[in-house]
Amino acid sequence: MANMTLNSYVYQVQRAWEDCDGDRVGELLSIRNAHSHSTRLLESIYEYNDTDQLTSQYALNWPLNELVSYHLRVLTILSTPPRSYTTALSVQCQFAQSFCKVLQSQTHENWALKVMEQLCRDLRTIALNVQKYEPMVSTDDHAPNGMEKAADVIMGLFRVCAADTRTQESETKRWGMLSLVNHLFIIYFRINRLHLCKPLIRAIEQQTSLKERFPREQAVTYKYYVGKKAMFDSEFRVAEECLEYAFKHASSIKNKRKILTYLIPVKMFLGILPTRECLKNYNLQQFQEVAESLKEGNSRRFYNSLKASEQAFIQDGVYLILEKLQMLLYRNLFKKVWLICGTHQVPISTLECALKWSGYNVTQDETHCIVANLIYSGQIRGYVSHQHQVLVVAKTNAFPVVGASSNAD
């Protein structure tokens, strides 16, 4: 295929289309396929003034004439110096919009969903290259960038699939919804538009008859991004459930490691610390010091561990999340003080000394505030006696377990 001729290419794409072979058509209309690097094919395309003339020469009918024309035009742009990803993106968007009409015209069949998947993956790849190599410079702050343009086009395809509610389940285009949602998730996380994920999640959750039967690899990607969003929204139980599903069903060590990068901080918020063996197996030792400092309630060690792995945590997008574990640090430190004191009345001055030992330069008033916040959040059961300047904790279950099960205590 690396030396495919134009005649061979046109014959193959026509044959695959007539056979309703979505996988094969998708490959032949993708920039990822080997034919996109065929010197003979590209040289043949260059002989024509434009790709419309080419499709007319080979008597391709609608919609194949439009789709092939757009695809070959993208190949030409990407293979002709100076390469312009911005121009390629514009043509790929037209390609996708044309395909959207094709999808709408195909009633009671959904084999073209495989073509749609390849098309959207290429669209996202080109948009990413635009963002990486040719960032748009515009005086209009509201002008959409490459990723936003790609998202708008994919959303158009999503609406077509979501609207196909009258077709029989085996033929409905709603089977393509989850794939499109995953593409949109990837883009929205990339451009920091997480609020746009909420209606997509709602749309998928409403697909009661299909939700549990989407392809497993698509479900894993979906749960991963829903879990990440829930983590950023401090919905740690939802995040735990989604990320655990993604981790359990992920097919590669690389993907499992990526999922654990977010699942571990979520578990920490729920009072569950990772084991050394787990961190070693997935090469995530940067979390080891964080976990041990949390268990000790040692602020100095905690912030030193964050600083030591700062770049890795920032790159993974978990640095700010880990910083929010500060209240758990206070809770574990105060519990140790309470155990040492051996009484349900702990002087505020003692807690202040413990905080200073741990690396906090605090006053007594600030210590009062920390204790009050822990009581308010339910991490300590008790009250502060201002008259006697003591923390009075409950005689039973004074420091409730953070999560349903915990080894942080």
ZATI-925176 format. One record per residue (C-alpha): z negated, y negated, x; residue in three letters. Coordinates in pm, 1 decimal, always signed. Last residue first. Layout:
<nodes>
{{Z Y X} 'ALA'},
...
</nodes>
This chain:
<nodes>
{{-6069.9 -589.1 -492.5} 'ASP'},
{{-5696.0 -621.3 -436.2} 'ALA'},
{{-5637.3 -257.5 -520.7} 'ASN'},
{{-5563.8 -341.0 -878.8} 'SER'},
{{-5482.8 -184.7 -1211.2} 'SER'},
{{-5425.9 -377.1 -1536.4} 'ALA'},
{{-5403.6 -689.6 -1325.4} 'GLY'},
{{-5651.2 -950.7 -1203.1} 'VAL'},
{{-5957.6 -731.3 -1250.1} 'VAL'},
{{-6230.1 -938.5 -1408.1} 'PRO'},
{{-6477.9 -1107.4 -1171.3} 'PHE'},
{{-6813.3 -1122.3 -1349.5} 'ALA'},
{{-6753.3 -785.8 -1518.6} 'ASN'},
{{-7116.6 -758.4 -1624.5} 'THR'},
{{-7400.0 -994.9 -1539.1} 'LYS'},
{{-7176.8 -1290.5 -1613.9} 'ALA'},
{{-7164.3 -1554.8 -1343.8} 'VAL'},
{{-7382.9 -1863.1 -1303.4} 'VAL'},
{{-7232.3 -2097.3 -1046.6} 'LEU'},
{{-7505.5 -2322.2 -914.9} 'VAL'},
{{-7570.0 -2695.0 -876.6} 'GLN'},
{{-7906.5 -2678.4 -1057.6} 'HIS'},
{{-7833.2 -2951.0 -1312.6} 'GLN'},
{{-7459.5 -2895.7 -1290.1} 'HIS'},
{{-7497.2 -2536.3 -1407.5} 'SER'},
{{-7142.4 -2403.2 -1375.7} 'VAL'},
{{-7030.2 -2128.3 -1614.0} 'TYR'},
{{-6947.2 -1759.1 -1615.6} 'GLY'},
{{-6663.6 -1507.1 -1620.3} 'ARG'},
{{-6439.5 -1570.7 -1320.1} 'ILE'},
{{-6063.8 -1509.7 -1314.3} 'GLN'},
{{-6037.3 -1623.6 -1675.1} 'GLY'},
{{-5808.0 -1920.5 -1608.2} 'SER'},
{{-6078.5 -2164.5 -1721.8} 'TYR'},
{{-6340.4 -2001.2 -1499.9} 'ILE'},
{{-6110.2 -2017.3 -1198.6} 'LEU'},
{{-6024.8 -2378.6 -1278.3} 'ASN'},
{{-6393.3 -2472.4 -1303.6} 'ALA'},
{{-6467.9 -2306.4 -968.6} 'VAL'},
{{-6187.5 -2499.6 -798.3} 'ILE'},
{{-6301.2 -2826.0 -958.1} 'CYS'},
{{-6663.7 -2775.4 -851.8} 'HIS'},
{{-6547.2 -2705.3 -496.6} 'THR'},
{{-6356.4 -3033.4 -504.4} 'GLU'},
{{-6675.8 -3211.4 -609.8} 'ASP'},
{{-6868.8 -3045.2 -325.3} 'GLN'},
{{-6614.1 -3166.5 -74.4} 'THR'},
{{-6339.7 -2961.4 +81.8} 'VAL'},
{{-6186.2 -2908.4 +427.2} 'ASN'},
{{-6044.1 -2566.4 +350.8} 'TYR'},
{{-6001.1 -2321.1 +639.3} 'GLY'},
{{-6182.9 -2009.3 +521.9} 'SER'},
{{-6507.8 -2122.3 +678.4} 'TRP'},
{{-6476.9 -2446.7 +481.2} 'LYS'},
{{-6424.4 -2249.8 +160.7} 'LEU'},
{{-6725.2 -2030.4 +235.2} 'ALA'},
{{-6939.9 -2338.6 +301.7} 'CYS'},
{{-6834.7 -2484.5 -34.9} 'GLU'},
{{-6916.8 -2156.4 -208.2} 'LEU'},
{{-7263.0 -2170.4 -54.6} 'THR'},
{{-7303.9 -2533.6 -163.8} 'SER'},
{{-7211.1 -2432.1 -517.9} 'ILE'},
{{-7513.4 -2203.4 -517.5} 'PRO'},
{{-7445.9 -1854.6 -660.7} 'VAL'},
{{-7651.6 -1736.5 -958.0} 'GLN'},
{{-7562.8 -1381.0 -1062.7} 'HIS'},
{{-7735.3 -1245.6 -753.7} 'THR'},
{{-7647.3 -1020.6 -460.6} 'GLY'},
{{-7562.5 -1312.1 -236.2} 'CYS'},
{{-7320.3 -1097.3 -36.2} 'ILE'},
{{-7145.3 -970.5 -351.3} 'LEU'},
{{-7116.8 -1324.9 -486.4} 'TRP'},
{{-6970.6 -1449.2 -157.7} 'VAL'},
{{-6716.8 -1165.0 -163.5} 'LYS'},
{{-6623.5 -1255.2 -520.3} 'LYS'},
{{-6586.2 -1617.9 -419.2} 'PHE'},
{{-6331.6 -1524.6 -153.3} 'LEU'},
{{-6133.1 -1301.1 -390.6} 'ASN'},
{{-6114.5 -1571.4 -658.0} 'ARG'},
{{-6027.9 -1846.7 -413.6} 'TYR'},
{{-5740.1 -1644.5 -266.5} 'LEU'},
{{-5619.5 -1558.3 -617.3} 'LEU'},
{{-5609.9 -1931.0 -687.4} 'MET'},
{{-5394.6 -1984.8 -376.5} 'GLN'},
{{-5131.7 -1734.6 -489.5} 'LEU'},
{{-4915.2 -2034.7 -581.8} 'LYS'},
{{-4801.8 -2060.1 -219.7} 'GLU'},
{{-4633.9 -1721.2 -260.2} 'LEU'},
{{-4414.4 -1857.4 -538.7} 'ILE'},
{{-4320.6 -2158.8 -327.6} 'LEU'},
{{-4207.6 -1931.6 -43.8} 'TYR'},
{{-4023.9 -1681.1 -263.7} 'VAL'},
{{-3664.9 -1807.4 -244.2} 'GLY'},
{{-3540.6 -1535.3 -7.3} 'ASP'},
{{-3429.8 -1795.9 +247.1} 'GLN'},
{{-3759.7 -1978.3 +206.8} 'ILE'},
{{-3958.7 -1658.8 +265.4} 'PHE'},
{{-3754.2 -1567.7 +573.7} 'ALA'},
{{-3781.7 -1918.9 +715.3} 'GLN'},
{{-4155.6 -1937.8 +656.4} 'GLU'},
{{-4245.0 -1603.6 +811.7} 'SER'},
{{-4505.3 -1733.6 +1060.7} 'ALA'},
{{-4591.5 -2027.3 +834.3} 'LYS'},
{{-4675.4 -1803.0 +541.2} 'LEU'},
{{-4888.2 -1579.8 +766.8} 'SER'},
{{-5073.7 -1882.8 +905.5} 'ASN'},
{{-5130.7 -1999.9 +548.1} 'TYR'},
{{-5295.4 -1671.7 +452.4} 'PHE'},
{{-5496.6 -1637.0 +775.0} 'ARG'},
{{-5652.4 -1976.9 +721.8} 'ARG'},
{{-5709.2 -1909.4 +352.4} 'SER'},
{{-5899.0 -1584.5 +402.2} 'ASN'},
{{-5977.8 -1439.7 +58.7} 'GLY'},
{{-6002.1 -1107.1 +239.5} 'GLU'},
{{-5763.5 -927.4 +2.4} 'LYS'},
{{-5535.2 -1226.9 +2.5} 'LEU'},
{{-5533.5 -1236.4 +382.4} 'SER'},
{{-5436.0 -868.9 +387.1} 'GLU'},
{{-5146.6 -919.6 +147.3} 'ALA'},
{{-5006.2 -1222.9 +329.1} 'VAL'},
{{-5038.8 -1047.8 +663.8} 'GLU'},
{{-4838.7 -751.6 +534.8} 'GLN'},
{{-4570.3 -951.0 +349.3} 'PHE'},
{{-4365.7 -1016.6 +663.8} 'GLN'},
{{-4364.4 -637.1 +712.7} 'GLN'},
{{-4075.6 -604.5 +467.9} 'LEU'},
{{-3869.0 -346.3 +655.5} 'ASN'},
{{-3826.5 -121.8 +350.3} 'TYR'},
{{-4015.5 +181.1 +481.2} 'ASN'},
{{-4264.4 -37.6 +669.7} 'LYS'},
{{-4359.6 -243.3 +365.4} 'LEU'},
{{-4405.5 +71.0 +155.3} 'CYS'},
{{-4614.4 +242.9 +422.8} 'GLU'},
{{-4837.0 -61.3 +470.9} 'ARG'},
{{-4917.2 -56.6 +100.4} 'THR'},
{{-4832.3 -344.9 -129.0} 'PRO'},
{{-5108.5 -536.8 -312.5} 'LEU'},
{{-5167.5 -523.2 -685.9} 'ILE'},
{{-5367.4 -813.3 -829.5} 'GLY'},
{{-5114.9 -917.5 -1094.0} 'LEU'},
{{-5005.0 -1215.7 -886.7} 'PHE'},
{{-4962.1 -976.2 -595.7} 'MET'},
{{-4739.4 -754.1 -809.1} 'LYS'},
{{-4508.0 -1048.7 -871.0} 'VAL'},
{{-4503.4 -1129.8 -498.5} 'PRO'},
{{-4405.1 -765.3 -424.6} 'ILE'},
{{-4140.3 -746.3 -698.5} 'LEU'},
{{-3944.4 -1037.8 -555.9} 'TYR'},
{{-3865.8 -906.8 -206.3} 'THR'},
{{-3891.5 -559.9 -358.7} 'LEU'},
{{-3560.0 -617.1 -537.4} 'ILE'},
{{-3379.1 -698.4 -212.5} 'LYS'},
{{-3531.0 -394.2 -43.4} 'ARG'},
{{-3416.3 -172.7 -329.5} 'LYS'},
{{-3066.9 -321.2 -300.7} 'ASN'},
{{-3043.8 -240.6 +70.5} 'LYS'},
{{-3193.1 +105.1 +20.1} 'ILE'},
{{-2912.0 +184.1 -222.1} 'SER'},
{{-2868.4 +308.0 -579.9} 'SER'},
{{-3108.9 +87.5 -771.6} 'ALA'},
{{-3259.2 +275.7 -1068.0} 'HIS'},
{{-3630.0 +255.2 -986.3} 'LYS'},
{{-3604.8 -88.0 -827.5} 'PHE'},
{{-3419.0 -238.4 -1124.1} 'ALA'},
{{-3668.1 -91.0 -1369.6} 'TYR'},
{{-3959.6 -217.3 -1159.4} 'GLU'},
{{-3795.1 -560.1 -1146.0} 'LEU'},
{{-3769.0 -579.5 -1524.4} 'CYS'},
{{-4123.5 -464.5 -1601.3} 'GLU'},
{{-4284.2 -674.2 -1327.9} 'GLU'},
{{-4093.8 -987.2 -1427.5} 'ALA'},
{{-4198.2 -946.9 -1790.5} 'VAL'},
{{-4561.2 -909.7 -1682.2} 'ARG'},
{{-4528.1 -1200.6 -1439.0} 'PHE'},
{{-4400.0 -1463.1 -1679.1} 'GLU'},
{{-4457.6 -1739.4 -1423.1} 'SER'},
{{-4118.4 -1897.9 -1512.3} 'ASP'},
{{-3993.8 -1833.1 -1156.1} 'PHE'},
{{-4102.3 -1470.7 -1195.6} 'MET'},
{{-3930.3 -1444.9 -1534.1} 'ALA'},
{{-3608.4 -1569.8 -1374.5} 'LYS'},
{{-3630.9 -1308.6 -1100.5} 'LYS'},
{{-3697.2 -1033.0 -1354.6} 'GLY'},
{{-3399.5 -1137.9 -1567.9} 'VAL'},
{{-3190.6 -1136.1 -1250.5} 'TYR'},
{{-3295.7 -786.9 -1147.2} 'TYR'},
{{-3282.2 -652.8 -1502.7} 'LYS'},
{{-2917.9 -758.6 -1535.1} 'TYR'},
{{-2818.7 -614.0 -1197.0} 'THR'},
{{-2982.8 -281.2 -1285.6} 'VAL'},
{{-2820.4 -279.6 -1630.6} 'ALA'},
{{-2477.2 -330.4 -1475.8} 'GLN'},
{{-2529.7 -35.6 -1239.7} 'GLU'},
{{-2648.9 +178.1 -1531.7} 'ARG'},
{{-2344.1 +116.1 -1749.0} 'PRO'},
{{-2447.9 -28.5 -2088.7} 'PHE'},
{{-2608.6 +229.3 -2315.7} 'ARG'},
{{-2958.0 +89.4 -2375.5} 'GLU'},
{{-2832.5 -246.6 -2499.2} 'LYS'},
{{-2543.9 -113.0 -2708.8} 'LEU'},
{{-2695.4 -59.0 -3055.5} 'SER'},
{{-2954.1 -334.8 -3020.9} 'THR'},
{{-2713.3 -596.3 -2890.1} 'GLN'},
{{-2960.2 -875.4 -2971.6} 'GLN'},
{{-3120.5 -841.4 -2628.0} 'GLU'},
{{-2784.0 -922.8 -2471.0} 'ILE'},
{{-2740.1 -1247.7 -2664.7} 'ALA'},
{{-3100.9 -1353.2 -2599.2} 'ARG'},
{{-3053.9 -1302.6 -2226.4} 'ILE'},
{{-2738.9 -1513.8 -2238.3} 'LEU'},
{{-2919.2 -1785.9 -2433.1} 'PRO'},
{{-3190.9 -1799.7 -2161.7} 'LYS'},
{{-2965.8 -1794.3 -1855.3} 'CYS'},
{{-2858.3 -2158.9 -1892.8} 'LEU'},
{{-3209.5 -2272.0 -1799.0} 'HIS'},
{{-3153.6 -2113.5 -1457.1} 'LEU'},
{{-2898.4 -2373.6 -1352.0} 'ARG'},
{{-2978.1 -2367.1 -980.1} 'ASN'},
{{-2619.4 -2354.6 -850.3} 'ILE'},
{{-2647.3 -2004.4 -700.3} 'ARG'},
{{-2884.2 -1881.2 -969.0} 'PHE'},
{{-2634.6 -1997.1 -1231.9} 'TYR'},
{{-2344.4 -1828.6 -1050.4} 'ILE'},
{{-2513.0 -1490.3 -1011.7} 'ILE'},
{{-2638.6 -1505.5 -1369.1} 'PHE'},
{{-2289.0 -1588.0 -1494.6} 'LEU'},
{{-2143.1 -1283.4 -1321.5} 'HIS'},
{{-2423.0 -1070.9 -1466.5} 'ASN'},
{{-2358.3 -1208.9 -1813.9} 'VAL'},
{{-1991.3 -1116.8 -1778.5} 'LEU'},
{{-2074.2 -754.8 -1692.5} 'SER'},
{{-2323.3 -742.9 -1979.1} 'LEU'},
{{-2072.8 -866.7 -2235.9} 'MET'},
{{-1787.0 -626.5 -2158.8} 'GLY'},
{{-1906.5 -356.2 -2398.5} 'TRP'},
{{-1887.6 -626.2 -2666.2} 'ARG'},
{{-1511.6 -571.6 -2653.1} 'LYS'},
{{-1545.7 -315.6 -2929.9} 'THR'},
{{-1341.5 +3.6 -2919.2} 'GLU'},
{{-1611.4 +273.2 -2920.7} 'SER'},
{{-1832.4 +59.1 -3146.2} 'GLU'},
{{-1566.3 +10.5 -3412.3} 'GLN'},
{{-1435.5 -345.0 -3431.1} 'THR'},
{{-1604.6 -595.1 -3660.3} 'ARG'},
{{-1834.9 -756.3 -3404.7} 'THR'},
{{-1584.0 -884.9 -3149.5} 'ASP'},
{{-1740.7 -1231.1 -3122.9} 'ALA'},
{{-1946.0 -1139.9 -2815.4} 'ALA'},
{{-1634.7 -1033.3 -2624.3} 'CYS'},
{{-1441.1 -1350.8 -2701.2} 'VAL'},
{{-1745.8 -1567.2 -2628.6} 'ARG'},
{{-1793.7 -1395.0 -2293.5} 'PHE'},
{{-1432.9 -1465.2 -2195.6} 'LEU'},
{{-1489.4 -1836.9 -2253.9} 'GLY'},
{{-1817.3 -1814.8 -2061.3} 'MET'},
{{-1621.3 -1674.4 -1766.8} 'ILE'},
{{-1402.2 -1985.7 -1771.5} 'VAL'},
{{-1699.9 -2220.9 -1782.9} 'ASP'},
{{-1876.0 -2027.6 -1506.0} 'ALA'},
{{-1573.1 -2055.9 -1276.8} 'ALA'},
{{-1562.3 -2431.0 -1330.3} 'LYS'},
{{-1934.9 -2452.3 -1258.8} 'GLU'},
{{-1890.3 -2258.3 -934.8} 'MET'},
{{-1610.9 -2488.7 -822.4} 'GLY'},
{{-1797.0 -2810.2 -897.2} 'ASN'},
{{-1805.8 -2982.4 -1233.8} 'PRO'},
{{-1779.4 -3362.5 -1235.6} 'ALA'},
{{-2106.3 -3509.2 -1363.9} 'HIS'},
{{-2186.5 -3703.6 -1048.0} 'ASP'},
{{-1845.3 -3871.2 -1068.2} 'ASP'},
{{-1765.4 -4027.2 -731.9} 'THR'},
{{-1637.8 -3688.5 -623.9} 'SER'},
{{-1635.8 -3485.5 -304.4} 'VAL'},
{{-1581.8 -3117.6 -378.0} 'MET'},
{{-1719.4 -2870.5 -128.9} 'PRO'},
{{-1431.5 -2702.6 +56.2} 'GLU'},
{{-1565.1 -2427.9 +281.8} 'TYR'},
{{-1875.1 -2283.9 +115.5} 'LYS'},
{{-1844.5 -2414.8 -237.9} 'GLN'},
{{-1472.1 -2338.6 -244.0} 'VAL'},
{{-1542.5 -1997.8 -93.3} 'ASN'},
{{-1793.9 -1927.9 -370.9} 'LEU'},
{{-1535.8 -2028.3 -630.8} 'ALA'},
{{-1286.4 -1784.1 -475.3} 'ILE'},
{{-1538.5 -1499.9 -492.5} 'THR'},
{{-1641.8 -1586.9 -849.7} 'ARG'},
{{-1282.3 -1583.2 -967.9} 'LEU'},
{{-1215.1 -1257.1 -786.1} 'ASP'},
{{-1512.8 -1093.5 -959.1} 'ARG'},
{{-1397.5 -1239.3 -1288.7} 'CYS'},
{{-1048.5 -1090.8 -1255.7} 'LEU'},
{{-1180.0 -751.0 -1151.2} 'GLN'},
{{-1409.0 -732.8 -1455.4} 'GLU'},
{{-1140.9 -863.0 -1690.5} 'MET'},
{{-901.7 -588.4 -1581.5} 'VAL'},
{{-1164.7 -328.1 -1666.8} 'LYS'},
{{-1216.5 -498.6 -2003.4} 'LEU'},
{{-844.3 -443.6 -2068.5} 'ALA'},
{{-916.7 -98.0 -2213.3} 'TRP'},
{{-1084.5 -262.3 -2512.5} 'ASN'},
{{-880.8 -172.2 -2818.3} 'GLU'},
{{-908.0 -251.0 -3191.2} 'HIS'},
{{-739.1 -588.6 -3160.0} 'THR'},
{{-570.1 -699.4 -2840.1} 'GLN'},
{{-466.5 -1058.3 -2908.4} 'SER'},
{{-807.0 -1200.1 -2815.7} 'GLN'},
{{-797.5 -1023.2 -2479.1} 'LEU'},
{{-450.3 -1158.7 -2410.0} 'VAL'},
{{-567.1 -1509.8 -2492.4} 'LYS'},
{{-856.1 -1468.6 -2247.1} 'CYS'},
{{-606.8 -1340.2 -1990.5} 'PHE'},
{{-434.7 -1677.7 -1998.8} 'SER'},
{{-769.0 -1849.5 -1945.6} 'GLN'},
{{-843.8 -1613.9 -1655.8} 'ALA'},
{{-510.0 -1685.1 -1485.4} 'PHE'},
{{-554.3 -2058.6 -1542.9} 'GLN'},
{{-894.1 -2028.2 -1370.8} 'CYS'},
{{-728.6 -1832.0 -1089.0} 'GLN'},
{{-477.1 -2115.2 -1051.1} 'VAL'},
{{-749.8 -2379.0 -1017.2} 'SER'},
{{-948.7 -2155.0 -785.3} 'LEU'},
{{-648.7 -2106.0 -559.6} 'ALA'},
{{-603.1 -2483.6 -540.2} 'THR'},
{{-966.3 -2529.0 -436.8} 'THR'},
{{-948.1 -2232.8 -198.0} 'TYR'},
{{-670.3 -2406.0 -7.4} 'SER'},
{{-527.9 -2213.7 +288.7} 'ARG'},
{{-339.3 -2434.0 +532.9} 'PRO'},
{{-165.2 -2205.4 +589.5} 'PRO'},
{{-15.3 -1966.5 +331.4} 'THR'},
{{-201.9 -1643.2 +250.6} 'SER'},
{{-450.9 -1776.2 -2.7} 'LEU'},
{{-193.4 -1990.1 -182.1} 'ILE'},
{{+62.4 -1708.1 -198.0} 'THR'},
{{-192.6 -1458.6 -325.8} 'LEU'},
{{-299.8 -1705.0 -597.1} 'VAL'},
{{+65.0 -1752.3 -701.0} 'ARG'},
{{+108.2 -1375.7 -710.9} 'LEU'},
{{-183.4 -1351.5 -953.0} 'HIS'},
{{-64.3 -1633.0 -1176.3} 'TYR'},
{{+286.9 -1487.7 -1203.8} 'SER'},
{{+156.5 -1136.7 -1261.5} 'VAL'},
{{-61.4 -1256.4 -1550.4} 'LEU'},
{{+208.3 -1472.2 -1705.9} 'GLU'},
{{+482.7 -1207.5 -1691.7} 'ASN'},
{{+242.1 -937.0 -1804.5} 'LEU'},
{{+162.3 -1114.4 -2129.1} 'PRO'},
{{+442.1 -1141.8 -2217.5} 'TRP'},
{{+749.4 -960.5 -2088.1} 'ASN'},
{{+856.8 -897.3 -1729.5} 'LEU'},
{{+1229.5 -922.7 -1684.9} 'ALA'},
{{+1221.3 -870.7 -1306.2} 'TYR'},
{{+1405.3 -1195.3 -1236.8} 'GLN'},
{{+1188.7 -1376.0 -1493.6} 'SER'},
{{+875.5 -1261.6 -1310.9} 'THR'},
{{+1017.9 -1401.6 -986.6} 'LEU'},
{{+1129.2 -1730.3 -1138.6} 'GLN'},
{{+776.7 -1775.8 -1273.9} 'ASP'},
{{+646.0 -1698.9 -922.3} 'THR'},
{{+809.9 -2006.9 -777.6} 'ASP'},
{{+1102.3 -2092.6 -554.9} 'ASN'},
{{+1147.0 -1726.3 -470.7} 'TYR'},
{{+1189.1 -1592.7 -117.9} 'GLU'},
{{+814.6 -1643.5 -49.5} 'TYR'},
{{+733.2 -1359.8 -290.3} 'ILE'},
{{+934.7 -1112.2 -81.3} 'SER'},
{{+748.6 -1214.8 +233.5} 'GLU'},
{{+419.1 -1156.3 +54.2} 'LEU'},
{{+518.8 -806.2 -53.3} 'LEU'},
{{+645.6 -710.2 +291.0} 'ARG'},
{{+331.6 -842.0 +461.3} 'THR'},
{{+103.6 -646.1 +228.3} 'SER'},
{{-241.7 -802.1 +241.6} 'HIS'},
{{-278.6 -854.3 -135.2} 'SER'},
{{-148.2 -497.3 -181.7} 'HIS'},
{{-474.4 -364.5 -33.0} 'ALA'},
{{-678.1 -473.2 -338.2} 'ASN'},
{{-937.7 -746.8 -315.9} 'ARG'},
{{-707.9 -1021.6 -444.8} 'ILE'},
{{-697.3 -835.1 -775.4} 'SER'},
{{-411.0 -798.3 -1022.7} 'LEU'},
{{-300.7 -455.6 -897.9} 'LEU'},
{{-661.8 -331.9 -894.5} 'GLU'},
{{-725.3 -450.8 -1250.4} 'GLY'},
{{-404.6 -287.2 -1369.6} 'VAL'},
{{-522.6 +39.7 -1214.4} 'ARG'},
{{-869.4 +28.9 -1370.9} 'ASP'},
{{-736.5 -82.7 -1708.9} 'GLY'},
{{-483.9 +198.5 -1742.2} 'ASP'},
{{-327.8 +110.0 -2076.4} 'CYS'},
{{-36.5 +340.2 -1982.1} 'ASP'},
{{+211.5 +59.1 -2046.2} 'GLU'},
{{+2.2 -168.9 -1825.0} 'TRP'},
{{-14.6 +89.0 -1544.7} 'ALA'},
{{+362.2 +139.4 -1554.5} 'ARG'},
{{+433.5 -233.1 -1547.1} 'GLN'},
{{+189.3 -285.1 -1257.1} 'VAL'},
{{+341.4 +0.8 -1061.7} 'GLN'},
{{+703.0 -104.8 -1114.4} 'TYR'},
{{+629.1 -466.2 -1020.6} 'VAL'},
{{+453.9 -358.5 -700.1} 'TYR'},
{{+723.6 -110.9 -600.1} 'SER'},
{{+997.4 -367.5 -642.2} 'ASN'},
{{+793.4 -624.1 -446.7} 'LEU'},
{{+751.4 -383.1 -158.4} 'THR'},
{{+416.1 -237.8 -56.5} 'MET'},
{{+340.1 -242.9 +316.3} 'ASN'},
{{-43.9 -228.9 +297.5} 'ALA'},
{{+0.0 +0.0 +0.0} 'MET'},
</nodes>
